[in-house]
């Protein structure tokens, strides 16, 4: 990556903090044994002790008991474990119905689709135009056969934050397990499982300046969860495979380094960026205006394609992402933008800009000035047509 790159795709991956790397180094070179039980040899005991210290540290931030947190290879494995583990544990006992939303991230969506092929019924409930779930819609979707509801804490594309207390409360009232993917939420926003009616929570390290390839799943004590990956007896016999001890150490360090002050600084940059981008004609904010993650800005620009914006910004040394189909391996426009009632033009013209620890206030100016110039240039040559005033067009209702 060029040294002068303005990196605004922190919802995809973040640069590892040097302090995290330093915390991990001894567990590559010195304490490298397999984590054995307390009755094993000394190097293994040292490795086990380090793993448990990391587990306790992250669990404390969640308000959980250490034994309620299992380490995984990342958010994808965590969500797979939550959905498939509950399905295996309860599918032949209580029922075979699962509820999720149309805008979940792919680990949840594709796990649900895989379970459908195994005879489970999945209800994909709709969200409103800002990406939020109506509690009454969730309540109406729950049946006596429902075993699990999986609704993300915050959306990966538009940053909208859900009302976890309300949604989880409905599940608790109905006797249904509740999983939330908090990959883009924790620990930027406080999440205390002692106060929230959640049974399973997905978390990950690579979005908070920690290492890739490590995540966690909170499993409330007593939650029915079957092991779905065959192998050894690691992680309380809920996961197979040797523990990633350097990764766990790095994850704990990354969580500890996130502070409210840093999050407030990131939110301030995000707010200033949104304010300036919405001054560009025919722009629209995607997601909830206030109930959104502090790092996320997602804006659609009419009459231009997101991939063209991305490439022109890349030439200028600015990294962002887009919901355009041309940058999707499935060649489909953003299912999130479509799921909140957007059309293909809105999805194709969407740009996600997300902040992290290493962004500076001047990055806002750089990105805004570049976007203003790029969009003006692209519209001048756009094959999508001239601007046509339309009172019904959502682009004309966002800057008020």
C-alpha positions as CSV (number, residue, x, y, z in Angstrom):
1,X,0.0,0.0,0.0
2,X,1.3,3.5,-0.9
3,X,2.5,5.4,2.2
4,X,0.3,8.3,1.2
5,X,-2.9,6.2,0.9
6,X,-5.9,7.6,2.7
7,X,-7.4,4.3,3.9
8,X,-11.2,4.6,4.4
9,X,-12.2,0.9,4.3
10,X,-11.8,0.0,7.9
11,X,-15.0,-2.0,7.9
12,X,-13.3,-4.5,5.7
13,X,-10.0,-4.7,7.6
14,X,-7.9,-2.5,9.8
15,X,-4.2,-2.0,10.0
16,X,-2.8,-3.8,13.0
17,X,-1.7,-1.6,15.9
18,X,2.1,-1.9,16.6
19,X,1.3,-2.5,20.2
20,X,-0.8,-5.5,19.4
21,X,2.0,-6.9,17.3
22,X,4.4,-6.5,20.2
23,X,2.0,-8.2,22.5
24,X,1.8,-11.2,20.1
25,X,5.5,-11.6,19.3
26,X,6.5,-13.7,22.4
27,X,3.8,-16.3,21.5
28,X,5.3,-16.9,18.1
29,X,8.9,-17.2,19.2
30,X,9.1,-18.1,22.9
31,X,5.7,-19.5,24.2
32,X,4.9,-21.5,21.2
33,X,3.8,-24.9,22.6
34,X,0.3,-26.3,22.3
35,X,-2.0,-25.2,25.2
36,X,-2.1,-28.3,27.4
37,X,-4.0,-28.9,30.6
38,X,-2.5,-27.9,33.9
39,X,-1.1,-31.4,34.2
40,X,1.0,-31.1,31.1
41,X,4.6,-30.0,30.6
42,X,5.7,-26.4,31.5
43,X,5.7,-24.8,28.0
44,X,2.2,-26.1,27.4
45,X,1.0,-24.8,30.7
46,X,2.5,-21.4,30.0
47,X,0.7,-21.3,26.7
48,X,-2.6,-22.4,28.4
49,X,-2.2,-19.7,31.0
50,X,-1.6,-17.0,28.4
51,X,-4.7,-18.2,26.5
52,X,-6.9,-18.0,29.6
53,X,-5.6,-14.5,30.5
54,X,-6.6,-13.3,27.0
55,X,-10.0,-15.0,27.3
56,X,-10.7,-13.5,30.7
57,X,-9.7,-10.0,29.5
58,X,-12.1,-10.1,26.5
59,X,-14.9,-11.7,28.5
60,X,-14.6,-9.0,31.2
61,X,-15.2,-6.3,28.5
62,X,-18.3,-8.2,27.4
63,X,-19.5,-8.6,31.0
64,X,-19.2,-12.4,30.5
65,X,-17.7,-15.2,32.4
66,X,-14.4,-16.5,30.9
67,X,-15.9,-19.9,30.3
68,X,-18.7,-18.3,28.2
69,X,-16.2,-17.2,25.5
70,X,-14.8,-19.5,22.9
71,X,-12.0,-18.4,20.5
72,X,-12.6,-19.0,16.8
73,X,-10.9,-18.3,13.5
74,X,-13.0,-15.1,13.1
75,X,-16.5,-13.8,12.7
76,X,-17.4,-16.2,10.0
77,X,-16.7,-19.3,12.1
78,X,-18.4,-17.7,15.1
79,X,-21.6,-17.1,13.2
80,X,-21.5,-20.5,11.6
81,X,-21.0,-22.0,15.0
82,X,-23.9,-20.1,16.5
83,X,-26.5,-21.0,13.7
84,X,-25.4,-24.5,13.0
85,X,-24.6,-25.4,16.6
86,X,-28.0,-24.4,17.7
87,X,-29.6,-26.2,14.7
88,X,-27.8,-29.4,15.6
89,X,-28.7,-29.1,19.3
90,X,-32.3,-28.2,18.9
91,X,-33.3,-29.1,15.4
92,X,-34.7,-32.5,16.2
93,X,-36.2,-31.5,19.6
94,X,-38.0,-28.2,19.6
95,X,-38.4,-27.2,16.0
96,X,-36.6,-26.3,12.7
97,X,-37.5,-22.7,12.2
98,X,-34.9,-19.9,12.2
99,X,-35.4,-16.1,11.8
100,X,-32.9,-13.6,10.5
101,X,-33.0,-10.4,8.3
102,X,-32.5,-9.7,4.7
103,X,-29.5,-7.5,5.3
104,X,-27.3,-9.7,7.5
105,X,-23.7,-10.3,6.6
106,X,-22.9,-13.4,4.5
107,X,-21.7,-15.7,7.4
108,X,-25.3,-15.5,8.8
109,X,-27.1,-15.4,5.5
110,X,-25.2,-18.3,4.0
111,X,-25.3,-20.4,7.1
112,X,-29.1,-19.9,7.1
113,X,-29.3,-20.9,3.4
114,X,-27.2,-24.0,4.1
115,X,-29.6,-25.0,6.9
116,X,-32.5,-24.6,4.5
117,X,-31.0,-27.3,2.4
118,X,-31.0,-29.5,5.5
119,X,-34.7,-29.2,6.0
120,X,-34.8,-26.1,8.2
121,X,-37.3,-23.2,7.5
122,X,-35.8,-19.7,7.5
123,X,-37.8,-16.5,7.7
124,X,-35.9,-13.5,6.3
125,X,-37.7,-10.5,7.8
126,X,-37.6,-7.1,6.2
127,X,-36.2,-4.0,7.7
128,X,-37.3,-0.4,7.3
129,X,-35.7,2.2,5.0
130,X,-33.0,2.9,7.5
131,X,-32.1,-0.8,8.1
132,X,-33.8,-1.3,11.4
133,X,-36.0,-4.2,12.5
134,X,-39.5,-3.5,13.7
135,X,-40.0,-5.4,17.0
136,X,-43.6,-6.1,16.1
137,X,-42.5,-7.7,12.8
138,X,-40.1,-10.0,14.7
139,X,-42.8,-10.9,17.2
140,X,-45.2,-11.8,14.5
141,X,-42.6,-14.0,12.8
142,X,-41.9,-16.2,15.8
143,X,-43.8,-19.5,15.9
144,X,-43.8,-22.5,18.3
145,X,-41.2,-24.1,15.9
146,X,-38.7,-21.2,16.2
147,X,-35.4,-22.2,17.8
148,X,-33.2,-19.2,17.0
149,X,-33.3,-15.6,16.0
150,X,-30.1,-14.0,14.5
151,X,-30.1,-10.3,14.0
152,X,-26.9,-8.3,13.7
153,X,-26.0,-5.6,16.3
154,X,-24.8,-3.3,13.5
155,X,-24.8,-3.6,9.7
156,X,-21.6,-4.1,7.8
157,X,-22.4,-1.8,4.9
158,X,-24.7,1.0,6.2
159,X,-23.7,0.9,9.9
160,X,-27.3,0.9,11.2
161,X,-27.5,-0.2,14.9
162,X,-30.3,-2.4,16.0
163,X,-32.3,-2.2,19.3
164,X,-30.8,-5.3,20.8
165,X,-32.6,-4.9,24.2
166,X,-36.0,-4.8,22.6
167,X,-35.4,-7.6,20.0
168,X,-33.7,-9.8,22.5
169,X,-36.4,-9.2,25.0
170,X,-39.0,-10.5,22.6
171,X,-37.0,-13.6,22.1
172,X,-36.6,-14.1,25.8
173,X,-40.3,-13.7,26.3
174,X,-41.0,-16.3,23.6
175,X,-38.4,-18.8,24.8
176,X,-36.3,-18.4,21.7
177,X,-32.5,-18.2,21.5
178,X,-31.1,-14.9,20.3
179,X,-27.8,-14.5,18.4
180,X,-26.3,-11.2,17.3
181,X,-23.3,-10.6,15.0
182,X,-21.5,-7.8,16.8
183,X,-18.4,-7.8,14.5
184,X,-18.9,-4.2,13.5
185,X,-20.2,-3.1,16.9
186,X,-17.9,-4.5,19.6
187,X,-16.1,-2.8,21.3
188,X,-16.6,0.5,19.5
189,X,-20.0,0.5,21.2
190,X,-20.6,-0.9,24.7
191,X,-22.0,-4.4,24.8
192,X,-22.7,-5.8,28.3
193,X,-24.2,-9.3,28.1
194,X,-25.2,-9.0,31.8
195,X,-27.7,-6.3,30.8
196,X,-28.7,-7.5,27.3
197,X,-31.0,-10.6,26.6
198,X,-28.6,-12.2,24.2
199,X,-27.5,-15.8,24.2
200,X,-24.8,-15.9,21.5
201,X,-22.6,-13.0,20.3
202,X,-20.1,-13.0,17.4
203,X,-17.0,-10.8,17.7
204,X,-13.8,-10.5,15.7
205,X,-10.4,-8.9,16.0
206,X,-9.5,-7.7,12.5
207,X,-11.9,-4.7,12.5
208,X,-10.4,-3.2,15.7
209,X,-6.7,-3.1,14.7
210,X,-6.1,-6.7,15.8
211,X,-4.9,-9.7,13.8
212,X,-6.8,-11.4,11.1
213,X,-7.8,-15.0,11.6
214,X,-9.1,-14.8,15.2
215,X,-12.5,-14.1,16.6
216,X,-14.8,-15.2,19.4
217,X,-18.3,-16.4,20.2
218,X,-20.0,-15.6,23.5
219,X,-22.2,-18.5,24.5
220,X,-24.4,-17.8,27.6
221,X,-24.1,-20.5,30.2
222,X,-26.7,-23.2,29.6
223,X,-27.3,-22.3,25.9
224,X,-27.8,-25.5,23.9
225,X,-25.0,-25.6,21.3
226,X,-23.6,-28.7,19.5
227,X,-20.2,-28.9,18.1
228,X,-20.3,-28.9,14.3
229,X,-16.6,-29.2,13.4
230,X,-15.1,-32.6,13.9
231,X,-11.6,-32.9,15.5
232,X,-10.2,-32.5,18.9
233,X,-11.7,-31.2,22.1
234,X,-10.6,-27.6,22.2
235,X,-12.5,-24.6,23.5
236,X,-14.7,-26.5,26.0
237,X,-15.3,-29.1,23.4
238,X,-17.2,-26.6,21.2
239,X,-14.5,-26.2,18.6
240,X,-11.9,-28.5,17.0
241,X,-8.5,-27.3,16.1
242,X,-5.4,-26.0,17.9
243,X,-5.9,-22.6,19.6
244,X,-4.4,-19.6,17.9
245,X,-2.6,-18.3,21.0
246,X,-0.8,-15.4,19.4
247,X,-4.1,-14.4,17.8
248,X,-6.0,-14.6,21.1
249,X,-3.3,-12.5,22.8
250,X,-3.5,-9.9,19.9
251,X,-7.3,-9.9,20.1
252,X,-7.3,-9.2,23.8
253,X,-4.7,-6.4,23.3
254,X,-6.8,-4.9,20.5
255,X,-9.9,-4.8,22.7
256,X,-8.0,-3.2,25.5
257,X,-6.7,-0.4,23.3
258,X,-10.2,0.8,22.1
259,X,-11.2,3.8,24.2
260,X,-14.3,6.0,24.4
261,X,-12.1,9.0,23.6
262,X,-10.8,7.4,20.4
263,X,-14.3,6.4,19.4
264,X,-15.5,9.9,19.9
265,X,-12.8,11.2,17.7
266,X,-13.7,8.7,15.0
267,X,-17.4,9.7,15.3
268,X,-16.5,13.3,14.9
269,X,-14.6,12.7,11.6
270,X,-17.5,10.5,10.4
271,X,-20.1,13.2,11.1
272,X,-18.1,15.9,9.4
273,X,-17.6,13.7,6.4
274,X,-21.4,12.9,6.1
275,X,-22.2,16.6,6.5
276,X,-19.9,17.5,3.6
277,X,-20.8,14.7,1.3
278,X,-24.5,15.4,1.5
279,X,-23.8,18.9,0.1
280,X,-22.9,17.2,-3.2
281,X,-26.0,17.4,-5.4
282,X,-28.1,14.2,-5.7
283,X,-26.5,12.5,-2.7
284,X,-28.3,10.3,-0.2
285,X,-27.2,8.8,3.1
286,X,-27.8,5.1,3.5
287,X,-28.7,3.8,6.9
288,X,-29.9,5.5,10.1
289,X,-28.7,9.1,10.5
290,X,-27.9,8.8,14.2
291,X,-28.3,5.2,15.3
292,X,-25.2,4.0,13.4
293,X,-21.7,2.8,14.2
294,X,-19.3,5.7,14.8
295,X,-17.0,4.7,12.0
296,X,-19.5,4.3,9.1
297,X,-20.6,6.6,6.4
298,X,-22.4,5.2,3.3
299,X,-23.6,7.6,0.7
300,X,-25.2,7.0,-2.8
301,X,-24.5,9.4,-5.6
302,X,-27.0,9.5,-8.5
303,X,-26.0,9.2,-12.1
304,X,-22.6,7.6,-11.4
305,X,-21.4,4.0,-10.9
306,X,-19.7,3.1,-7.6
307,X,-16.9,1.2,-9.3
308,X,-16.0,4.2,-11.3
309,X,-15.9,6.3,-8.2
310,X,-13.8,3.7,-6.4
311,X,-11.2,3.5,-9.3
312,X,-10.9,7.2,-9.6
313,X,-10.4,7.6,-5.9
314,X,-7.8,4.8,-5.9
315,X,-5.8,6.8,-8.6
316,X,-5.9,9.6,-6.1
317,X,-4.6,7.4,-3.3
318,X,-7.9,7.0,-1.4
319,X,-9.3,3.5,-0.6
320,X,-13.1,3.0,-0.1
321,X,-15.6,0.3,-1.0
322,X,-18.8,0.2,-3.1
323,X,-22.0,-1.7,-3.2
324,X,-21.8,-1.9,-7.0
325,X,-22.3,-5.3,-8.6
326,X,-19.1,-5.0,-10.6
327,X,-17.2,-5.3,-7.3
328,X,-19.1,-8.2,-6.1
329,X,-18.0,-11.8,-6.8
330,X,-21.6,-12.8,-7.1
331,X,-22.2,-9.9,-9.7
332,X,-25.2,-8.8,-7.6
333,X,-25.8,-5.3,-6.3
334,X,-25.6,-4.7,-2.6
335,X,-28.2,-6.9,-0.9
336,X,-28.2,-4.4,2.0
337,X,-29.1,-1.3,-0.2
338,X,-31.8,-3.4,-1.9
339,X,-33.0,-4.7,1.4
340,X,-33.7,-1.2,2.7
341,X,-35.8,-0.4,-0.3
342,X,-33.2,1.0,-2.5
343,X,-33.1,0.4,-6.3
344,X,-30.2,-0.7,-8.5
345,X,-29.1,2.8,-9.2
346,X,-28.9,3.6,-5.5
347,X,-26.9,0.4,-4.9
348,X,-24.6,0.8,-7.9
349,X,-23.9,4.5,-6.9
350,X,-23.2,3.7,-3.2
351,X,-19.8,4.3,-1.6
352,X,-18.9,3.1,1.9
353,X,-16.2,5.1,3.8
354,X,-15.2,3.8,7.2
355,X,-12.7,5.3,9.7
356,X,-10.2,3.7,12.1
357,X,-7.5,4.6,14.6
358,X,-5.0,5.8,12.1
359,X,-7.2,8.2,10.2
360,X,-6.6,11.9,10.7
361,X,-9.0,14.9,10.5
362,X,-7.4,16.0,7.2
363,X,-8.5,12.7,5.7
364,X,-12.1,14.1,5.7
365,X,-11.0,17.1,3.6
366,X,-9.0,14.9,1.2
367,X,-11.8,12.5,0.7
368,X,-14.5,15.1,0.3
369,X,-12.6,17.3,-2.1
370,X,-11.7,14.2,-4.2
371,X,-15.3,12.9,-4.2
372,X,-16.7,16.2,-5.2
373,X,-14.3,16.4,-8.1
374,X,-14.7,12.8,-9.2
375,X,-18.5,12.9,-9.1
376,X,-18.6,16.1,-11.1
377,X,-16.3,14.6,-13.7
378,X,-18.1,11.3,-14.0
379,X,-21.5,13.0,-14.2
380,X,-20.3,15.1,-17.1
381,X,-19.6,11.9,-19.1
382,X,-22.3,9.7,-17.5
383,X,-24.4,7.5,-19.9
384,X,-27.1,7.4,-17.2
385,X,-28.8,10.5,-18.4
386,X,-29.3,14.1,-17.4
387,X,-30.7,15.0,-14.0
388,X,-34.5,14.8,-14.0
389,X,-36.3,16.5,-11.1
390,X,-38.7,14.1,-9.4
391,X,-40.4,14.9,-6.1
392,X,-40.7,11.2,-5.4
393,X,-36.9,10.6,-5.7
394,X,-35.3,9.7,-2.4
395,X,-32.2,11.7,-3.3
396,X,-34.2,14.9,-2.9
397,X,-35.2,14.2,0.7
398,X,-31.9,13.6,2.5
399,X,-30.2,16.9,3.1
400,X,-32.9,18.5,5.2
